[in-house]
Amino acid sequence: MITRRKLIIPFIIAAIIIIYVIIPYINFPRFRPAASDDFIFIEIDLERSLSSFNAHSRPVFYADEATGGFFAASRDTIKFYDETGVMKNQAMYSAALENPVIRGTGGIVAVSERGGTHIYVYSNGGMVYTVPLRHPLISLSVNERGETCAIMQREEDYLIHVFTQTGSLIYENISSAKDIVPVLGTISPDGQLLAVVYYDYSRVSLSSIITFYALDRQETIAQNLPDAIIGSINDLEGEAVFAARFTERNRLLFISNKTVTCWETSPRMQKMWERTLYNELTGAYIFNDSFALLYGRPTDSERAERAGTAKIFSVAHMEERATIESASPPMYISGGKDALIIARSTGLTAYSTRDGRELWNYQTPVQTFHSYFVSNDKILVVHENRTALLQRQKKTE
């Protein structure tokens, strides 16, 4: 009598043969991350699209992945172009700008100039608001919500203004100390905090002070805060802070000629970490949860990084994520949401901000002056006399 168990045995033996003998010889497709040489680039020349700008006034540009395109600002006009290079909207300034500067983040840009009398704020949908200034502008910043910080110079003091998403004045501060000058301000992504960097000329060597202000009126009144000050960093002796930005969780990352430092603002204000620099920096880029430094000439030959080296660090723990060394000297660095671009005389290379893995490489014999991520697969490249969009796509088999 043949039992059910005896009937099953041949099937079990056949399954074992398939698993151990046949399957190893089958070539299944293997998953791997896309390598740099898996891509080609199609260049879209933008000179015809940009031809409406004055030939003697090349525009300045801004783009990020939240923009859905890019902005081009000239002396009298700002225009927005979509990802294909087609102009979607434009607006004229109420007063011409001799040397326009553009600041942007999260799809919002603010345009003005040093000594300017107006701030123009735009999104990809057009003008958001215009603010006339009482005094000449010396510093401008904007956050993701469209709130702007303007530092203005008066005859004997300085005026700091913060404007809301609609252009209303929400905060004013007068800096009248003779030897203490505000040089830059940055607003937190949630609009609750303002950090202002001051240069202190009263000490033996140029030093910096960073003061934190609460922009929440209710908190200011409840805590009876004079001038809405909630904290200050005063021990930056001999340091000239040239970059400061709020990152994830309202942490303030700032870079000076001597250190890179991160301060936590909540639940209490305190220093998280500090790293001493032994090189001059030729480039720096701050992402939301990481940052990159491009090291230049050594100031301490024994402890310095090799000139031309780029490093990527996490903001939270100053953990070194990647070291990128170059055979040819880097010219500048820029970035997007999750990628760092290093520009060399031979072209552009993108690296992952997570692990430093090379994502793609674009070779060009023409020197680039700046590059911006328009989207994950499109990069705006600015040359001396030409601007182009690069469309990155996978090679066809």
C-alpha positions in Angstrom: 0.0 0.0 0.0 1.3 3.4 -1.0 0.9 5.9 1.8 0.5 9.6 1.4 3.9 10.1 3.0 5.6 8.0 0.3 3.9 10.0 -2.4 5.3 13.3 -0.9 9.0 12.1 -0.7 9.7 12.4 -4.5 8.5 16.0 -4.5 10.7 16.8 -1.5 13.8 15.3 -3.3 12.9 17.3 -6.5 12.7 20.5 -4.5 16.1 19.9 -2.9 17.6 19.3 -6.4 16.1 22.6 -7.6 17.4 24.6 -4.6 20.9 23.3 -4.6 21.6 22.3 -8.2 19.5 24.3 -10.6 19.0 27.7 -9.0 22.7 28.6 -8.6 23.0 28.5 -12.4 20.1 30.9 -13.1 21.3 34.5 -13.7 18.8 36.6 -11.7 19.1 40.4 -12.1 21.0 41.8 -9.2 20.1 45.1 -7.5 22.9 47.6 -7.0 23.0 51.4 -6.5 23.3 53.4 -9.7 26.9 54.1 -10.5 28.4 57.3 -11.8 28.9 55.9 -15.3 25.3 54.7 -15.6 24.1 58.2 -16.6 24.4 60.5 -19.5 23.7 64.3 -19.6 21.6 66.1 -22.1 22.4 69.9 -22.2 19.6 72.3 -22.7 21.0 75.7 -23.7 19.1 78.6 -22.0 20.6 81.5 -23.9 17.5 81.9 -26.1 15.3 81.8 -23.0 17.5 84.4 -21.3 17.9 86.6 -24.3 15.3 89.1 -23.1 17.7 90.2 -20.3 19.9 93.2 -20.9 23.1 91.9 -22.7 25.2 94.1 -20.4 23.6 92.8 -17.2 23.9 89.1 -16.8 21.2 87.9 -14.3 22.0 86.2 -11.0 20.4 82.8 -10.4 18.9 80.7 -7.6 17.3 77.2 -7.6 16.6 74.3 -5.2 14.6 71.2 -5.4 11.6 72.8 -3.8 11.4 75.6 -6.4 10.2 73.5 -9.3 12.4 75.5 -11.6 14.8 78.4 -11.2 14.9 82.2 -10.7 16.9 84.7 -12.7 17.2 88.3 -11.3 18.6 91.2 -13.3 18.8 94.9 -12.6 15.1 95.6 -13.2 13.3 92.2 -13.5 13.0 88.8 -11.8 11.8 85.9 -13.8 10.8 82.3 -12.9 11.5 79.4 -15.3 10.2 75.9 -15.0 12.3 72.7 -15.2 12.4 72.8 -19.0 13.6 76.4 -19.2 10.3 77.9 -20.1 9.6 81.3 -18.4 6.4 81.1 -16.3 6.1 84.5 -14.7 8.1 87.8 -14.3 7.9 91.0 -12.3 9.5 94.4 -12.5 11.1 96.0 -9.4 9.9 99.4 -8.2 13.5 100.6 -8.1 16.3 99.3 -10.3 19.2 97.4 -8.7 22.7 98.1 -9.8 24.2 94.9 -8.4 21.3 92.5 -7.5 21.8 89.8 -4.9 19.5 86.9 -4.5 19.0 84.8 -1.3 16.8 81.7 -1.3 15.7 78.6 0.5 12.8 76.2 0.2 11.4 77.6 -3.0 11.4 81.3 -1.8 13.8 84.0 -2.8 14.5 87.5 -1.6 16.2 90.0 -4.0 17.9 93.3 -3.2 21.4 94.8 -3.2 23.9 96.2 -0.7 22.7 99.7 0.0 19.3 98.8 -1.5 16.1 100.5 -0.5 13.7 97.7 -1.2 13.3 93.9 -0.6 11.5 91.9 -3.2 10.2 88.4 -2.2 9.1 85.9 -4.8 7.9 82.3 -5.1 7.4 80.3 -8.2 3.9 81.7 -8.3 5.1 85.3 -8.6 5.6 88.2 -6.2 4.9 87.5 -2.6 5.6 91.0 -1.2 7.7 94.1 -1.5 9.1 96.0 1.5 10.5 99.5 1.3 13.4 100.0 3.6 14.0 103.1 5.8 17.8 102.9 5.4 20.5 101.3 3.2 20.6 97.5 3.4 23.8 95.7 4.4 22.6 92.2 5.0 19.6 90.1 3.9 18.3 86.6 4.6 15.0 84.6 4.1 13.7 81.4 5.6 11.5 78.7 4.1 8.3 80.5 5.2 9.2 83.7 3.3 10.1 85.6 6.4 13.0 88.0 5.9 15.7 89.6 8.1 17.1 92.9 7.0 20.1 94.7 8.6 20.3 98.4 7.7 22.9 101.1 8.4 21.9 104.4 9.8 24.2 107.4 10.4 25.3 106.4 13.9 23.8 102.9 14.5 22.2 99.9 12.9 18.6 98.8 12.5 17.5 95.1 12.4 14.0 94.3 11.0 12.2 91.0 10.6 9.2 90.8 8.2 6.5 88.2 8.2 5.4 86.1 5.2 3.2 89.0 4.1 5.8 91.7 4.6 4.5 93.1 7.9 7.2 94.2 10.4 7.2 91.8 13.3 10.4 92.7 15.1 12.7 95.7 15.3 16.0 96.1 17.1 18.4 99.1 17.2 22.1 98.3 17.6 23.8 101.5 18.9 27.0 100.1 20.5 29.9 102.0 18.8 32.3 99.0 18.2 29.7 96.2 17.8 28.3 95.8 14.3 25.6 93.4 13.2 26.8 91.6 10.0 24.3 88.8 9.3 21.0 87.4 10.6 19.2 84.1 10.1 15.6 83.1 11.0 14.7 79.6 12.1 12.6 77.5 9.7 9.5 77.8 12.1 9.9 81.5 12.4 10.3 81.4 16.2 13.9 82.5 16.5 16.3 85.0 15.1 20.1 84.7 15.4 22.2 87.8 14.7 26.0 87.7 14.3 27.8 90.8 15.5 31.5 91.7 14.9 33.1 93.2 18.0 35.9 95.6 17.1 36.5 96.6 20.7 38.8 93.7 21.5 42.4 93.2 20.6 41.5 91.1 17.6 38.2 91.0 15.6 35.8 88.8 17.6 32.2 87.7 17.2 29.0 87.7 19.3 25.9 85.8 18.4 22.6 86.9 20.0 19.3 84.9 19.9 16.0 86.7 19.8 12.5 85.3 20.3 10.1 86.3 17.5 7.1 84.9 19.3 5.4 88.0 20.9 3.5 86.0 23.5 6.7 84.3 24.8 8.5 87.6 24.9 5.8 89.2 26.9 5.3 86.2 29.2 9.0 86.0 30.1 9.5 89.8 30.1 12.5 89.5 27.8 14.3 92.8 27.1 14.6 93.3 23.3 13.3 89.6 23.1 16.8 88.4 23.9 16.8 84.7 25.0 20.5 84.0 24.9 23.9 85.0 23.7 27.3 83.5 22.7 30.1 85.9 23.9 33.2 83.7 24.0 34.2 83.9 20.3 37.5 85.7 20.9 39.5 86.2 17.7 36.8 84.5 15.6 35.1 86.1 12.6 31.9 84.2 12.0 31.1 84.3 8.3 28.2 81.7 8.0 25.3 80.8 10.2 22.2 78.9 9.6 19.4 77.1 11.6 19.3 73.4 10.8 17.1 70.5 12.0 15.4 71.1 15.4 16.3 74.8 15.3 20.0 74.0 15.9 22.3 76.8 14.9 25.4 75.9 13.0 28.0 78.6 12.5 31.4 78.7 10.9 34.2 81.1 11.7 37.9 81.4 10.6 38.8 79.1 13.5 36.0 76.8 14.4 32.7 75.1 13.3 30.2 75.1 16.1 26.6 73.8 16.7 24.3 75.2 19.4 21.1 73.6 20.6 18.2 76.1 21.3 15.6 73.7 22.7 14.8 72.5 25.3 17.6 74.7 26.6 20.3 76.7 25.0 23.7 75.0 25.1 26.7 74.2 22.9 26.4 70.7 21.4 29.9 70.5 19.9 32.8 72.5 18.5 35.5 71.6 16.0 38.7 73.5 15.6 39.9 74.3 12.0 43.5 74.0 11.0 42.9 75.1 7.4 41.5 78.1 5.7 38.1 77.2 4.2 37.6 77.7 0.5 34.0 76.5 0.6 31.2 75.5 3.0 27.7 74.2 2.4 25.0 73.7 5.1 22.3 71.1 4.5 19.4 70.4 6.9 21.0 67.6 8.8 24.6 67.7 7.5 27.2 70.1 6.2 30.3 70.0 4.0 33.6 71.8 4.3 36.2 72.4 1.5 39.7 72.8 3.0 42.2 75.2 1.6 45.6 76.4 2.8 46.8 74.9 6.1 47.2 77.1 9.1 48.7 74.3 11.2 50.8 72.0 9.0 50.8 69.1 11.5 47.1 68.9 12.1 45.7 70.3 8.9 43.8 68.4 6.2 45.3 68.2 2.8 44.3 71.3 0.7 41.5 70.5 -1.7 40.0 67.8 0.6 36.2 68.0 1.2 34.5 66.4 4.2 30.8 65.8 5.0 29.7 65.8 8.6 26.4 65.2 10.4 25.0 68.2 12.3 23.7 66.2 15.3 27.0 64.6 16.4 29.7 66.1 14.2 30.1 62.6 12.9 32.4 62.4 9.8 30.3 60.8 7.0 32.8 61.0 4.2 36.2 62.3 3.0 36.6 63.2 -0.6 40.0 63.9 -2.0 40.6 65.4 -5.4 43.4 64.9 -8.0 42.6 68.4 -9.4 41.9 71.3 -7.1 38.2 71.9 -6.4 36.9 75.3 -7.4 33.7 75.5 -5.3 31.1 73.3 -3.7 27.3 73.5 -3.8 24.5 71.1 -3.0 20.9 69.9 -3.0 18.7 67.9 -0.7 20.9 64.8 -0.4 23.9 65.5 -2.7 27.0 67.6 -2.6 28.5 69.0 -5.9 32.2 69.5 -6.2 33.3 71.6 -9.2 36.7 71.1 -10.7 38.3 72.4 -13.9 37.2 69.2 -15.6 33.6 69.3 -14.6 31.1 68.5 -11.8 30.8 65.5 -9.6 28.0 64.8 -7.2 28.4 62.8 -3.9 25.8 61.4 -1.5 25.7 63.4 1.8 25.0 60.1 3.6 28.1 58.2 2.8 30.1 60.2 0.2 29.4 57.7 -2.6 29.9 59.2 -6.1 26.5 59.6 -7.7 27.4 61.1 -11.1 30.1 62.9 -13.0 29.7 65.5 -15.7 32.7 66.3 -17.8 33.0 69.8 -19.4 35.9 71.7 -20.8 34.3 75.0 -19.9 34.7 76.4 -16.4 31.5 76.6 -14.3 30.9 79.5 -11.9 28.0 77.9 -10.0 25.6 75.0 -10.2 22.2 74.4 -8.6 19.9 71.4 -8.2 16.6 72.2 -10.0 15.4 68.7 -9.3 17.0 65.3 -8.6 17.8 64.9 -12.3 18.3 68.5 -13.5 21.1 70.8 -12.7 21.4 74.5 -13.6 24.9 75.3 -14.6 26.2 78.9 -14.9 29.3 79.5 -17.0 30.9 82.9 -17.6 28.9 83.7 -20.7 26.4 80.9 -20.9 23.8 79.1 -18.8 22.4 75.7 -19.3 20.2 73.0 -17.8 21.6 69.5 -17.6 19.2 66.7 -17.8 20.5 63.6 -16.2 19.1 60.3 -17.4 20.1 56.6 -17.3 21.9 55.1 -20.3 19.8 52.9 -22.5 21.1 49.3 -22.7 
